[in-house]
């Protein structure tokens, strides 16, 4: 945990230096700045520390901080977006002609107005040391375990991430209705991808 905290502090300090140079040059307010990552990091969730090998909420909750000239500042968008939504968003923000065949969906309007209309659900996967697929919707995160990389996880897990953001209480047995809905979302997504 100390190593993780030191890494965050190191990054924060260096981003601060870069912002200072941009401000000193007089171009900070005219510069688009994006801070993001490819994954989150477990710090105890699902019994993992300093790891990102599970398809849980924390692993898929990536940082995304955007400063864009002319857009409102200080807004927090809570909508659900894939990381692959960034490319079409940038294309729209730069008024790029045409629409490449991306799977992503632009959230440029959320940057411009603050009205975040994200997706109603996301289907997520992790095939690092094991294999899992999950669905994030409403307050729920449903995980289907295909291979648990020897952590002895149950076949399915369900967490209310609003009440339990660190995923300590598996509600799969108590809420089969939510698990069934999540499994249908996952199956529909799979069929759409196969088409």
C-alpha positions in Angstrom: 0.0 0.0 0.0 2.9 2.4 0.8 4.4 1.6 -2.6 1.1 2.4 -4.3 0.7 5.6 -2.3 4.3 6.6 -3.3 3.6 5.9 -6.9 0.5 8.2 -6.8 2.4 10.9 -5.1 5.2 10.7 -7.6 2.8 10.9 -10.5 0.9 13.8 -8.9 4.1 15.8 -8.4 5.2 15.3 -12.0 1.8 16.2 -13.4 2.0 19.4 -11.2 5.4 20.2 -12.7 4.0 19.8 -16.2 1.0 22.0 -15.4 3.4 24.6 -13.9 5.4 24.7 -17.1 2.3 25.1 -19.2 1.0 27.9 -16.9 4.4 29.7 -17.0 4.3 29.5 -20.8 0.9 31.1 -20.8 -0.8 28.2 -22.6 -2.4 26.2 -19.7 -5.9 27.4 -20.3 -5.6 26.8 -24.1 -4.3 23.2 -23.7 -6.4 20.1 -23.6 -5.2 17.8 -20.8 -6.3 14.2 -20.3 -5.1 12.0 -17.4 -6.2 8.4 -17.6 -5.0 4.8 -17.3 -5.7 1.3 -18.6 -6.9 -0.2 -15.3 -7.6 0.4 -11.7 -5.8 -1.4 -8.9 -7.0 -3.8 -6.2 -6.1 -2.7 -2.6 -7.8 -5.5 -0.8 -10.9 -6.0 -3.0 -11.5 -9.7 -3.6 -8.5 -10.5 -1.4 -6.1 -9.0 -3.8 -3.5 -6.3 -3.1 -1.5 -4.4 -5.7 -3.1 -6.4 -8.5 -5.5 -5.9 -11.4 -6.2 -9.5 -12.5 -9.9 -9.6 -11.6 -12.9 -8.3 -13.5 -14.2 -6.4 -10.5 -15.4 -2.8 -10.0 -12.1 -1.4 -8.8 -10.0 -3.0 -11.6 -12.4 -1.5 -14.2 -12.8 1.9 -12.5 -10.1 3.8 -14.3 -9.2 7.4 -13.7 -10.3 9.9 -16.4 -9.6 13.6 -15.7 -10.2 15.9 -18.7 -9.5 19.6 -18.9 -10.7 21.0 -22.3 -10.5 24.6 -23.2 -14.0 26.2 -23.3 -15.7 23.4 -21.4 -17.1 23.8 -17.9 -14.7 22.9 -15.1 -15.2 21.0 -11.9 -17.9 18.6 -13.1 -18.0 15.0 -12.2 -19.6 12.6 -14.7 -21.0 9.5 -13.2 -22.1 7.8 -16.5 -20.8 4.5 -17.6 -18.3 4.6 -20.4 -15.8 2.2 -22.0 -12.2 3.3 -22.3 -12.6 2.8 -26.0 -15.2 5.7 -25.9 -12.2 8.2 -25.6 -11.2 8.0 -29.3 -14.6 9.0 -30.8 -14.9 11.6 -28.1 -11.6 13.2 -29.1 -12.6 13.0 -32.8 -15.8 14.9 -32.1 -14.0 17.4 -29.9 -11.5 18.1 -32.7 -14.3 18.2 -35.2 -12.7 15.4 -37.2 -14.5 14.7 -40.5 -16.3 11.4 -40.9 -16.9 8.6 -38.4 -14.4 5.7 -38.4 -15.7 2.3 -37.6 -15.2 2.5 -33.9 -17.1 0.5 -31.3 -16.9 3.4 -28.9 -19.4 6.1 -28.4 -18.5 9.8 -28.0 -19.2 11.5 -24.7 -18.2 14.9 -26.0 -21.6 16.4 -25.0 -20.8 15.5 -21.4 -17.6 17.6 -21.7 -19.4 20.5 -23.3 -22.5 20.7 -21.1 -21.9 18.4 -18.1 -25.0 16.3 -19.1 -23.5 12.9 -18.8 -25.7 10.3 -20.5 -23.4 7.3 -20.3 -24.4 3.8 -21.2 -27.0 1.8 -19.1 -24.5 -1.0 -18.6 -21.0 -2.2 -19.5 -19.8 -5.7 -20.1 -16.2 -6.0 -18.9 -13.5 -8.8 -19.1 -10.2 -9.6 -17.5 -8.0 -12.4 -18.8 -4.8 -11.7 -17.0 -3.9 -14.5 -14.6 -7.4 -16.1 -14.8 -10.6 -15.4 -16.8 -13.6 -13.4 -15.7 -16.4 -11.5 -17.4 -18.6 -9.0 -15.6 -21.5 -6.6 -16.0 -21.7 -3.1 -14.4 -25.2 -1.6 -14.2 -27.1 0.6 -11.8 -25.5 0.0 -8.4 -24.6 -3.6 -9.3 -21.4 -5.3 -10.4 -21.9 -9.0 -11.4 -18.9 -11.2 -12.0 -18.9 -14.5 -13.8 -15.7 -16.5 -12.9 -14.4 -18.7 -15.7 -10.9 -19.4 -14.1 -10.2 -17.9 -10.7 -6.4 -18.1 -10.9 -6.4 -20.3 -7.7 -8.1 -17.7 -5.5 -11.1 -20.1 -4.9 -13.7 -17.5 -6.0 -17.3 -18.7 -6.4 -18.6 -19.1 -9.9 -20.7 -16.0 -9.7 -20.4 -12.9 -7.5 -22.7 -9.9 -7.1 -21.8 -6.6 -5.3 -23.8 -3.5 -4.6 -20.9 -1.1 -5.2 -22.8 1.9 -3.8 -23.2 0.3 -0.4 -20.1 -1.9 -0.7 -17.5 -0.3 -2.9 -14.7 -2.6 -1.7 -16.7 -5.7 -2.7 -16.7 -7.4 0.7 -20.2 -9.0 0.6 -21.2 -11.3 -2.3 -24.9 -11.0 -2.8 -25.3 -13.6 -5.6 -27.2 -16.1 -3.5 -29.4 -13.4 -2.0 -30.3 -11.7 -5.3 -30.8 -14.4 -8.0 -33.1 -11.9 -9.8 -30.2 -9.4 -10.3 -27.8 -12.2 -11.3 -30.3 -13.4 -13.9 -30.7 -9.9 -15.4 -26.9 -9.5 -15.5 -26.5 -12.9 -17.2 -29.0 -11.8 -19.9 -27.1 -8.6 -20.5 -23.9 -10.6 -20.8 -25.4 -13.1 -23.2 -27.0 -10.3 -25.4 -23.6 -8.5 -25.5 -21.9 -11.8 -26.5 -24.4 -12.4 -29.3 -24.0 -8.8 -30.6 -20.2 -9.2 -30.6 -20.5 -12.5 -32.5 -22.6 -10.8 -35.2 
